[in-house]
Amino acid sequence: MKVFKFGGASIKNVQAIQNMIAIIGKYQNESLIIIVSAMGKSTNALEELIDLTLTKKKYHNELNKFEQYHKNLIHELPTPHFNELEKEITFYFNQLKYFLERVSLENYSKFYDRIVSIGELLSSTIISFYLKQSNIKTLWADARTLIKTDHTFQDGKVDWDSTATNITTLISSNSDYSIFLTQGYIGSTHDNETTTLGREGSDYTAAIFAYCLNAESVTIWKDVPGILNADPKIINDAILFKELPYNEASEMTYYGAKVIHPKTIKPLANKKIPLHVRCFETPENKGTIIRDCILKEIPTTIIYKENQCLVSFKSKDLSFINEKGLSILFNALHQLNMTIHIMQNSAISFSVCIDYHPQKVVELIKKLSSEFIILYNTGLQLVTIKNYTNKTLTKYKPKGELLLEQVSRNNYRILFQPE
């Protein structure tokens, strides 16, 4: 069994979808699990619709654009089952409109998951029809019936036992099929409330299926040649890793490398399942393989993490920030499911760098304002120069207003306001 994951860029238009089907066609005599993300920038578009709704702005023009984008696709990809396909995607658009009318700040996370999951349900439904049209026998499955999580909306924690049972039962009870198509990023609670696995979580979905099925390998098909040591849009001399050990790849994702979702590596490493990152535009190239290996030398890696927020907590009475104060802080961050990317303390203050989610920051301040004086900065970038040398530090150190800096034996990290 192999697991393939196709991201939004690999299915964003007719040409991309046809290219995806051509890749799958080369493997149609093998056992495959195919995971698809939402098409193009659909998740961004759905998030914008939520934001417009919450700010009481008119969202119907953006909703129409989103709907038309998908309808244009099914018009451009001819299928004899057009009416059936249009009926199915209309069902999802009606759900979307129903949820948008009911989302509020009070139920934000729950309705966020219901709304953004529609992107994956639309893409997988459309692609299933064109696989059928291409005579590639495929069984469509709803990931929400397979991947079970707790009630942590927007970042569901997987119930591995139930999920493994569901996935293996799906495969064993449908022996007529060797290819299965499902959605990335989404799951559900045991009482069938839709959840998501964290932003960009389709990679993680692929790892979940691979782990549960003891798969031979996972391949993530991207619009990049593999894993690079830097974003080529920022660093013009970025180089390709041909292979990486699990621990190095895991650290890169922790620091913010965007090619792979941070949760992807652990379940694969636990069963020594190799992960391939390949370019769907040049499928003949091998890209990068992440596996159980040792590299003699690992090049410097430069990782940019944008949309960061520095929150500083100061003692109101000049008392020290001690273990009791830290426990209050960490508990509040945990309750709001906020991840700390870097932290630093002085005698009477403690600062954390987190992803900037306005609603969560407001809630955090509300929880802790009675205990601390709270200040925060937004629009920041966090840069990690991993495995640095004096030469690479001089070359790649970013410019801007410095807010926080940390240097260790292997890593240099700086939080700054870009110029």
Residue pairs with C-beta under 8 A, 6 or more apart in sequence:
1 31
1 32
1 33
1 171
1 213
1 214
1 215
1 216
2 27
2 30
2 31
2 32
2 33
2 215
2 216
2 217
2 218
2 219
3 32
3 33
3 35
3 206
3 209
3 210
3 213
3 215
3 217
3 218
3 219
4 23
4 24
4 27
4 32
4 33
4 34
4 35
4 206
4 218
4 219
4 221
5 34
5 35
5 36
5 37
5 184
5 202
5 203
5 205
5 206
5 218
5 219
5 220
5 221
6 20
6 34
6 35
6 36
6 37
6 221
6 280
7 37
7 202
7 220
7 221
7 222
7 223
8 37
8 38
8 39
8 40
8 41
8 42
8 43
9 16
9 40
9 222
9 223
9 280
10 16
10 19
10 20
10 221
10 222
10 223
10 280
11 17
11 20
11 36
11 37
11 39
11 40
11 123
11 127
12 39
12 40
12 41
13 40
13 73
14 73
14 76
14 77
16 280
17 73
17 77
17 126
17 127
17 130
18 77
19 280
19 281
20 127
20 221
20 280
21 127
21 130
21 131
21 134
21 136
23 221
23 280
23 283
24 32
24 34
24 131
24 136
24 179
25 134
25 136
26 283
28 136
28 137
28 178
28 179
29 178
30 178
31 178
31 179
32 178
32 179
32 180
33 180
33 182
33 206
33 209
33 210
33 213
33 215
34 138
34 179
34 180
34 181
34 182
35 182
35 183
35 184
35 202
35 205
35 206
35 209
36 120
36 123
36 124
36 127
36 181
36 182
36 183
36 184
36 202
37 43
37 119
37 120
37 123
37 184
37 185
37 202
38 46
38 116
38 119
38 120
38 122
38 123
38 185
39 69
39 70
39 73
39 119
39 122
39 123
39 126
40 69
42 66
42 69
42 119
42 122
42 123
43 116
43 119
43 199
45 62
45 65
45 66
45 69
45 119
46 66
46 96
46 115
46 116
46 118
46 119
47 112
47 116
48 62
49 59
49 62
49 63
49 66
49 96
49 100
49 115
50 100
50 103
50 108
50 111
50 112
50 115
50 116
52 58
52 59
52 62
53 59
53 100
53 103
54 103
54 104
54 105
54 108
59 100
63 96
63 97
63 100
67 93
70 89
70 122
70 126
71 86
71 89
73 126
74 82
74 85
74 86
74 89
74 126
74 129
77 126
77 130
77 133
78 133
79 85
79 129
79 130
79 132
79 133
80 133
81 129
81 132
81 133
84 129
85 125
85 126
85 129
88 125
89 122
89 125
89 126
92 118
92 121
92 122
92 125
95 114
95 118
96 115
96 118
99 111
99 114
99 115
99 118
100 115
102 111
103 111
103 112
103 115
104 111
105 359
108 359
109 153
109 154
110 153
110 193
112 153
112 154
112 196
113 153
113 154
113 186
113 193
113 194
113 195
113 196
114 194
116 185
116 196
117 144
117 183
117 185
117 186
117 194
117 196
120 143
120 183
120 184
120 185
120 186
120 202
121 142
121 183
121 186
123 183
124 140
124 181
124 182
124 183
125 140
127 181
128 138
128 140
128 181
131 138
131 179
131 181
132 138
136 179
137 177
137 178
137 179
138 177
138 179
138 180
138 181
139 174
139 177
139 179
139 180
139 181
140 181
140 182
141 170
141 180
141 181
141 182
142 182
142 183
143 182
143 183
143 184
143 186
143 187
143 205
144 186
144 187
144 188
144 192
144 194
145 166
145 188
146 163
146 166
146 167
146 170
146 182
146 187
147 158
147 163
147 166
147 167
147 186
147 187
147 188
147 197
147 205
147 208
148 158
148 159
148 162
148 163
148 166
148 187
148 188
148 189
148 190
149 156
149 157
149 158
149 159
149 187
149 188
149 189
149 195
149 197
150 156
150 157
150 159
150 189
151 189
151 193
151 195
152 195
152 337
153 193
153 195
153 196
154 195
154 196
154 198
154 199
154 337
155 196
155 197
155 198
155 337
156 187
156 189
156 195
156 196
156 197
156 198
158 187
158 197
158 208
159 190
160 211
160 212
162 190
163 187
163 208
163 212
164 211
164 212
167 208
167 209
167 212
167 213
168 212
168 213
170 180
171 180
171 213
174 180
182 205
182 209
183 202
183 205
184 201
184 202
184 203
184 204
184 205
184 206
185 196
185 197
185 200
185 201
185 202
185 204
185 205
186 194
186 195
186 196
186 197
186 205
187 194
187 195
187 196
187 197
188 194
188 195
189 195
197 204
197 205
197 263
198 204
198 261
198 262
198 263
200 258
200 261
201 261
201 263
202 261
203 220
203 260
203 261
203 263
203 264
204 261
204 263
204 264
206 218
206 220
206 264
207 218
207 263
207 264
207 265
207 266
207 267
207 268
207 275
208 267
209 215
210 217
210 218
210 267
210 268
210 271
210 273
211 267
211 268
211 270
211 271
211 273
214 271
214 273
215 273
216 273
217 273
217 274
217 275
217 276
218 268
218 273
218 274
218 275
218 276
219 275
219 276
219 277
219 278
220 259
220 260
220 275
220 276
220 277
220 278
221 278
221 279
221 280
221 283
222 259
222 277
222 278
222 279
222 280
223 279
223 280
223 281
224 232
224 259
224 277
224 279
225 240
225 279
225 282
225 285
225 287
226 240
226 241
226 242
226 277
226 278
226 279
226 285
226 286
226 287
226 288
227 240
227 241
227 244
227 249
227 252
227 257
227 259
227 260
227 277
227 287
227 288
227 290
228 238
228 239
228 240
228 241
228 259
229 235
229 238
229 239
229 241
229 299
229 300
229 301
229 302
230 238
230 301
230 302
230 303
230 396
231 238
231 258
231 302
231 304
232 238
234 302
234 304
235 302
235 396
239 299
240 287
240 288
241 288
241 299
242 286
242 288
242 289
243 288
243 289
243 290
243 291
243 293
243 295
244 252
244 288
244 289
244 290
244 293
244 295
245 290
245 291
245 292
245 293
245 294
245 295
246 265
246 268
246 269
246 290
246 291
246 292
247 269
248 295
248 298
249 260
249 265
249 275
249 290
250 262
250 265
250 266
250 269
251 386
252 260
252 301
252 303
252 386
253 260
253 261
253 262
253 264
253 265
254 262
255 303
255 305
255 341
255 384
255 386
255 411
255 413
256 303
256 304
256 305
256 341
256 382
256 384
257 301
257 303
259 277
260 275
260 277
260 290
264 275
265 275
265 290
268 274
268 275
268 290
269 292
272 291
272 292
274 289
274 290
274 291
275 289
275 290
275 291
276 286
276 287
276 288
276 289
276 290
277 287
277 288
277 289
277 290
278 285
278 286
278 287
278 288
279 285
279 287
298 387
299 387
300 385
300 386
300 387
300 388
300 389
300 392
300 396
301 384
301 385
301 386
301 387
302 383
302 384
302 385
302 386
302 392
302 396
303 383
303 384
303 385
303 386
304 381
304 382
304 383
305 341
305 381
305 382
305 383
305 384
306 381
307 355
307 356
307 379
308 341
308 353
308 354
308 355
308 356
308 378
308 380
308 381
308 382
308 415
309 353
309 354
309 355
309 356
309 361
309 376
309 377
309 378
309 380
310 351
310 352
310 353
310 376
310 377
310 380
310 403
310 404
310 415
311 351
311 352
311 353
311 354
311 361
311 364
311 374
311 375
311 376
312 349
312 350
312 351
312 374
312 375
312 376
313 321
313 325
313 329
313 349
313 350
313 351
313 368
313 371
313 372
313 373
313 374
314 348
314 349
314 372
314 373
314 374
314 375
315 321
315 325
315 348
315 349
315 372
315 373
316 371
316 372
316 373
318 348
319 348
320 347
320 348
321 345
321 346
321 347
321 348
321 349
321 350
325 350
325 371
325 372
326 350
328 368
328 371
329 350
329 352
329 368
329 372
332 364
332 367
332 368
333 340
333 352
333 354
333 364
335 367
336 360
336 363
336 364
336 367
337 360
338 354
338 355
338 357
338 360
338 364
339 354
339 355
340 352
340 353
340 354
341 353
341 354
341 355
341 382
342 352
342 353
342 382
342 404
342 406
342 413
342 415
343 350
343 351
343 352
343 353
344 350
344 351
344 404
344 406
345 351
351 404
353 380
353 382
353 404
353 415
354 361
356 378
356 379
361 376
364 374
365 374
365 376
368 374
377 403
377 417
379 417
379 418
380 403
380 415
380 416
380 417
381 398
381 400
381 415
381 416
381 417
381 418
382 413
382 414
382 415
383 398
383 413
383 414
383 416
384 411
384 412
384 413
385 392
385 393
385 396
385 397
385 411
385 412
385 413
386 410
386 411
387 410
387 411
388 410
388 411
388 412
393 412
397 412
397 414
398 414
398 416
398 418
399 419
400 416
400 417
400 418
400 419
401 416
401 417
401 419
402 414
402 415
402 416
403 415
403 416
403 417
404 414
404 415
405 413
405 414
405 415
406 412
406 413
406 414
407 413
